[in-house]
Amino acid sequence: AWFCDPQAPWQKGSVENLNKRARRYLPRDAPVAALSNRDMKSICDRLNGTPRKCLGWRTPTEAFSEELMKLR
């Protein structure tokens, strides 16, 4: 599960959205600890490779890469 920072209610919506997205690949009764690293990486890659409206229809991977390039 992912948790909001204390005293940061504006984070709740994005955390709930991420939890909903992750549940597509992780049923509620699935023991997360039983998943292999390969399974977890596959889920992360799918989540980070999905375009998001809040990112101007870029993927999180694209948005993160762009931010890293700004730091150079």
PEBEL-V147424 format. One record per residue. N is the residue number from 1. OMEGA is omega in whole degrees, 0 to 359 (none if undefined). NEAR is the number of other C-alpha atoms within 10 Angstrom. D_LAST is the distance of its C-alpha to the last C-alpha in Angstrom with 1 decimal. Layout:
n;omega;near;d_last
N;OMEGA;NEAR;D_LAST
N;OMEGA;NEAR;D_LAST
//
This chain:
n;omega;near;d_last
1;179;8;33.0
2;185;9;30.1
3;176;10;30.8
4;172;14;29.8
5;175;10;28.9
6;179;7;32.0
7;179;7;32.7
8;185;8;30.2
9;180;9;32.5
10;178;10;30.1
11;186;13;28.4
12;182;14;31.7
13;181;11;31.5
14;177;11;28.3
15;179;15;29.5
16;178;15;32.8
17;179;11;31.2
18;178;14;29.2
19;179;15;32.4
20;179;12;34.3
21;181;14;31.9
22;181;16;32.1
23;175;12;35.9
24;184;10;36.1
25;182;16;35.3
26;177;16;36.7
27;183;10;40.2
28;182;9;41.3
29;180;6;43.6
30;177;11;41.1
31;184;9;40.4
32;180;13;36.6
33;181;8;37.1
34;180;8;39.0
35;178;11;36.1
36;175;10;34.6
37;179;10;30.9
38;178;9;31.1
39;181;13;32.6
40;179;15;30.0
41;179;11;27.1
42;179;13;29.0
43;179;17;29.4
44;179;13;25.7
45;178;13;24.7
46;180;13;27.3
47;182;18;26.2
48;179;17;22.5
49;181;14;23.5
50;179;13;25.7
51;181;16;24.7
52;178;14;25.1
53;183;9;26.5
54;178;9;24.5
55;181;11;21.3
56;180;9;22.7
57;170;12;24.1
58;175;16;20.8
59;175;18;20.8
60;178;18;19.2
61;179;15;17.3
62;181;15;16.0
63;180;17;15.1
64;179;12;13.3
65;178;11;11.3
66;179;11;10.5
67;177;11;9.4
68;180;10;7.1
69;178;9;5.5
70;182;7;5.5
71;181;6;3.8
72;none;5;0.0
//
